[in-house]
Each structure stands twice: as C-alpha cells, then as structure tokens.
Amino acid sequence: MYSLFRSLLFRLDPETAHWLTLYALRIAGNFPLSNWWFTQLYKTPSKPVEAFGLTFKNPVGLAAGYDKDAVAIKGLAALGFGHLEVGTVTPKPQPGNARPRMFRLLEDEAVINRMGFPSKGADFGSNQLSLSRDQLSVVIGVNLGKNKDTPLEEAANDYIELMRRFMFYSDYLTINISSPNTVGLRRLQGREMLEQLLGAIQKERESTLTPNPSPNGRGGFPPILVKLAPDLSDEELDDSIGVILNKNMDGIIATNTTLAREGLQSKHQIEIGGLSGSPLRVRSEAVLRQVIKRVDGKIPIVSVGGIMDPDDAKRRLDLGAALIQLYTGLVYGGPGLVKKILLNR
C-alpha cells in the first residue's frame, strides 16, 4: 500500500509532501474511528525498555524534525512508536530558511534539508501538547533549539526558557546543539561553550523543585538529553561527552544530520544542508560505538541516523543503544517500518 502512496507523494515537492502527510495524520488522529483504525493497523508488540527513569513500550521512536509544532501527535502515536520527539521548538516563532530547503536524493535513499528550525514558537507548541498530552500513552520528548537571532553567548537563556515552558508537557527534553542549519549552532558542542551552556542548564535544574509532578512523576525538570553531530572529530566528541557526563545530563542522542557528501549519486548532493538517510548509516554507527565506549554505561544512548530497515535497527540496539529513532527511513519505507523492526527483535 505504501509503495503506491509513496509514488504519488514523490511527485510533489518534498516539503509539500511532508506537510500533506503531517496534516493527514493530524486529521486521522483527531477522529476516534480513524485513530482506532490506524492503531489496529499498526499495532506493535510490546517490547518495554527502561531508560532515563522512564518506561517506553518499545525502543522505536520518531526523531525530531517531523512534527516540529506537535500538531499531529495523536495520529503519530497510533503508528506504534514507543516515543515521539517533537520539535525543534524555538522560544519565539521563526520562519526558518528560504524555500526550497528540502531535497530527496532518490538514488541514495537520502534527504538533504536546510530547514533552519522553522517553528511556531513555544506558546503554540506548549498549547498543542497541553491539549492532548494526557490522552496519550506514548512517551513524549521535546527537542529544544535557540532562535536564529539569539547570540551564541546568550543561547542558554533560550534553552532555559524552553525548559521552563515544556517541563510539564514532556517526559524528557533534548538540547539540540548539533543542527547544521542554524549558523554557528554547532560551536556550542565545543568544550568551553558546552560547559557554559550545560552549566547554566544544570544550575537551573538543580534550583527548580516544584510540588507538581512532571509527566514522568517527579517534581522539577524531566530528564535532559543532548543531541550531538556525526561530524565531530574523535577529540571533539570525547570533549563533548566529558562535559555531558560532568554536568550530569541524563542521556545522549547520536546523531544529527551530516555535512559530509562522500559517495553520493544524486544531482542534489550539491545542496547545502544536513544529509540524512542511508549515506549516514556508517558514520552514525561509528559515532554510536565511540559514544557507548566513552560513556561506559553511565547514561543511556539514543541512536538515530541512517536506520532504514529492521537490520539497521537491530544492529544499533545490539551495539548498546537503549532506544532508536526514525525519520528518513519512514520517508522511504513507510510507517509499517516500526512494526517490522519490532517483529524482527
């Protein structure tokens, strides 16, 4: 069924196709009958995972970037995911980069995007989650990013504002400092700037205790994860992980999209932006191995990037990832990929 649907979608501009499927899921999720039908069609076996003090019904999640403003979480939850990560959300609304800003590389089973954190802002996103959060059994993460016009030296203010806004609407929060599509953002992964950023976040978290529990059942902030790029050198990666552990963050997501372009066939390889999909597989796995070795079981790792089929997923989990996330794999393989992965475990 999906192969036919995909052939129709692939005739459209990638961003148009994305929004069409997103809003179709929004509509389907908001009607009880269609929501029930999707839930039955994509019903997945229970494969519980404990990570970050949370219980996930299975290890397969949706990566950030698909539902940036949490407009379709009911429909997405019906597809069998163990968790959904919405965002990237920014404090203030911003349009992102100019279109065209998303490209399919069909020959490579890949996508290049230079979206630049288009976001309707924290007010809109938190309102969307407040309307439907209690109706969902799936774990919800919120991916946080700074506004484009916020100087790097003041980035902590944006992240802390978002932490305060989403602490009661999320099960975990992700600090996104690794997108290649916001100028200068990846510099925050350097040791000095990362120490300042995570130091401020750590201080805010330790000073914030509330009598009202967050969705994970604890007062204060939910678990905080940090998402890293696949393009860091071994030394840079080691530095980043060292700071993350030192500042008592709860987990790492590896990896974001890459700027590398080796071995591509598509004419779109010249486009600026982050590359995802099959060409990211090898690099993302290599980074996962390094992260797992360096972390040595101290905190859980989420693997994302280049997971295109059940074998890719199995390999990441066998390597030691606690959870995995999909995005481009769904574009090429369809929503049934979640169920296929879990049946292969």
GIJOLIN-V85940 format. One record per backbone hydrogen bond with DSSP energy under -0.5 kcal/mol. CO is the residue of the C=O (numbers start at 1). NH is the residue of the N-H. If there is no record, write none. Layout:
co | nh
CO | NH
CO | NH
This chain:
co | nh
1 | 5
2 | 6
3 | 7
4 | 8
5 | 9
6 | 10
8 | 11
9 | 12
13 | 17
14 | 18
15 | 19
16 | 20
17 | 21
18 | 22
19 | 23
20 | 24
21 | 25
22 | 26
23 | 27
24 | 28
25 | 29
26 | 30
27 | 30
27 | 31
28 | 31
30 | 32
31 | 35
32 | 36
33 | 37
34 | 38
35 | 39
36 | 40
37 | 41
38 | 42
40 | 43
49 | 51
49 | 56
51 | 54
54 | 51
54 | 56
56 | 49
57 | 47
59 | 61
59 | 324
60 | 82
60 | 83
61 | 63
61 | 326
62 | 85
63 | 66
66 | 68
67 | 70
67 | 87
72 | 76
73 | 77
74 | 78
76 | 79
76 | 81
77 | 80
82 | 139
83 | 62
84 | 86
84 | 141
86 | 143
87 | 65
89 | 145
90 | 122
91 | 122
94 | 119
101 | 114
103 | 112
104 | 106
105 | 108
105 | 109
105 | 110
106 | 109
109 | 278
110 | 105
111 | 276
112 | 103
113 | 274
115 | 97
119 | 94
121 | 125
122 | 126
123 | 127
124 | 128
125 | 129
126 | 130
127 | 131
128 | 132
129 | 132
129 | 133
132 | 135
133 | 136
139 | 84
139 | 141
140 | 171
140 | 172
141 | 86
142 | 144
142 | 174
143 | 89
144 | 176
147 | 150
149 | 151
151 | 154
152 | 155
154 | 157
154 | 158
155 | 158
155 | 159
156 | 160
157 | 161
158 | 162
159 | 163
160 | 164
161 | 165
162 | 166
163 | 167
166 | 169
166 | 170
170 | 215
171 | 223
172 | 142
173 | 225
174 | 144
174 | 176
175 | 177
175 | 227
179 | 182
181 | 183
182 | 185
184 | 187
185 | 188
186 | 189
187 | 190
190 | 194
191 | 195
192 | 196
193 | 197
194 | 198
195 | 199
196 | 200
197 | 201
198 | 202
199 | 203
200 | 204
201 | 205
202 | 206
203 | 207
204 | 208
205 | 208
207 | 209
211 | 213
212 | 220
214 | 217
218 | 214
223 | 173
224 | 250
224 | 251
225 | 175
226 | 228
226 | 253
227 | 177
228 | 255
228 | 256
229 | 232
233 | 237
234 | 238
235 | 239
236 | 240
237 | 241
238 | 242
239 | 243
240 | 244
241 | 245
242 | 246
243 | 247
244 | 249
245 | 248
250 | 300
251 | 226
252 | 254
252 | 302
253 | 228
254 | 304
257 | 230
258 | 275
261 | 264
266 | 269
267 | 270
268 | 271
274 | 113
275 | 258
276 | 111
277 | 280
278 | 281
280 | 284
281 | 285
282 | 286
283 | 287
284 | 288
285 | 289
286 | 290
287 | 291
288 | 292
289 | 293
290 | 294
291 | 295
292 | 296
295 | 298
300 | 252
301 | 322
301 | 323
302 | 254
303 | 325
306 | 308
309 | 313
310 | 314
311 | 315
312 | 316
313 | 317
314 | 318
315 | 319
316 | 320
316 | 321
317 | 320
323 | 303
324 | 61
325 | 305
326 | 63
327 | 330
327 | 331
328 | 332
329 | 333
330 | 334
334 | 337
335 | 338
336 | 340
337 | 341
338 | 342
339 | 343
340 | 344
342 | 345
